Amino acid sequence: MFMRTERLFLRPIFPEDWREIYLGIADFGVVSMLARAPWPYTEADAQAYCRRSVAAGAMTFSVTLPEITGAPVIGQIGVEPDEEGFELGYWIGRQWQGRGYASEAVRGVLSMARAFGMESVNAGHFLENTVSGKVLKANGFVETGEIRPTACAARGGEAFLARRYRCDLTLTMELPDAEAA
């Protein structure tokens, strides 16, 4: 699947993306906010990630900037099935943060999820990652009231508290512009 948003192009993850993914995520400030990515994050980790098979029902994308020469990969986003339904996950490389790209990518993926008949999507963020909470809320996610310990592979597998959210995709709603988040 491919999707063009106002400024981004969401496309499948290709094996040759590994270098740009490695450059974006091999940053402790980025990887320490993710549950499953290890630290140190190596070139081999990026290569394996780009070769992995996608779970049935999952949507995973490289987030690219088509207006820049070479359409660089600036992050990853996806919705994957889990024991509670579907879980949204994403990251944007440090040099691209603060420009509304995460919010725009989330909005695009939720649009696709809705089109494919998903009724709701769950998400969470470690408590210290308040920016992620703002991105989720700007895109229709509502706090569930649950704060749960969540393992972080990059921080030695130790559990850290994460706030949980849910987005009901059956609701028709106008979402704010990506610039707002």
N, C-alpha and C positions, 0 to 999 in steps of 0.2 A: 504494500500500500504506500501511496505517496500523498502528501497534502501540502498545499501552498497556503500559508497564512499571509498576513499583510507584509511581514518582513522576513519570514522564515520559510524554509522548505524542510518538511519532515519526510524522511525517506528510510527505507530499510538499511540496516547496518551491513556494510560490505566488509570483507576481510581486509581490504586495503585501508580501512578507517583506523586500524589499530594505532598507527603513529599519532594521529591527532587526538584520539581518545586517550592514549597514554600521556600526551603532553597536557591535556586538560585535567585529568583525574589524578595524576601522580603529584598531588599537592595535598599535604595533610589537612589543610583547611577545608578542602572540598571533600576528600574521601572520609574524613572523620565525621561527616554529617550523614553518611550512608550506612545502612545496616550490613550489607553483604560484601562490600569491596574490601580487600585486605590492605594492610600496610606493612612494609613498603609495597606500593603498587608497582609492578615490574612490566617490562615490555612483554614478557611471556604471558602475564595476566591479561594484558590488552589483546594480545593475539588470540588467546583462548576465548575471551569474551566475544570477539568478533566472529569466531568459528562456531560458537555454541548454537544448538538448535533452539528454536523458539517453541515454547510450550503451546499446546493446542489452546486456542481461544485468546492467546496473548497478542498484543500489538507492541512492538518495540521499534524505536526510531532513532536515527542520528538526527540531531538538530543542526541544520546548516544555515549559513547566510548566503543566499544565492546572488546577492548584489555585489559581493566582494569576490575578486578574482580567485578562482579555485573553489569557491563555495565552501569555506572551511567548516569543519565539524566543531561546534562550540559546546556541545553537550549531548546528553542522551535523555530519552523519555520513553515511558512505556506503561502499559496496563497489563498486569498478569493475573491469572486466576490464582486464588489461594483459598485457605480453609474458610474464609469469611465472605467469599465472593470474588471481587476483583480489587487489586491494589495498584495504586498509582505510585510510580517512582520516577525521579528525575534528578539531574544535576546539570549545572551550567559552569563552564570553566571560569576561574577567577577573573581573567581579563575581560570577560563578557558580562559579568554580573552587574546588576544595578541599572540595566537598560530596558527592563520589562520583557526580556526574552523568555524567561521561565514562565511568566504568566501567559504570554502569547502561545507558547508551546502547550501548556496545560489546557488552555481553551481549545486549541486545535484537536488535541487527543480526546478531550471530552466530547467534542462534536462528532468525532469518528465513533467513539464508544456508544453514543446515543444512536447513531445511524445503524450500528450493528446490533442494536436491541439490548444493550446492557442497561439495566434499570438503576443501578447505583455503583459507585466506585468509592473505595476506602483509601485513606492516606494517613500518614503520620509524620511527625518530625520530632527530633530530639528537642527538649525544652530550650536549650540554648540557641537553637536555630529559628529565632522568631521571624526572620524574613520569609522562611518557607511557610510559616503559618499565615503571613499576610498574602502570599501568592495563592494559597489554597482558599482562603476566605474571599479573595477578590474573584475567584472563579466558581463560587457557589457552594463550596464545602462548608459544612457546619460542624462545630466541635461536638463530639459525642458525649463529652463529660468524662471520658476515660483517659487516664494517664497510666501507661503500663511500662514495665521494664522491657527494654528491647536491646538485644545483643548488637554490638558494633564490632564487626570483624577487624576494622582498622585500629580499634583501641583494645586489641587483645582479646576480643570476644566478650569483654565485660558488658554487663547490661546497664543501660542508661535510661532515664525516664523519657518517654515519648508521648506527646499529646496526639490523640486520635481524632479523625475527621471522617465525615461521610458526605457524599454528594448524591442527591437524588436526581437521576437523569430523566425521570418521568415528568418532572416539573418543567413547564415552559417558563423561561426567565431570560431577561436581557442581562448579559454580563457586561461589566465595565470594560472600557478600552484597556489594552495591554499596558499603556503608558501609566495607568492609575496604580499599578502594582509594582 
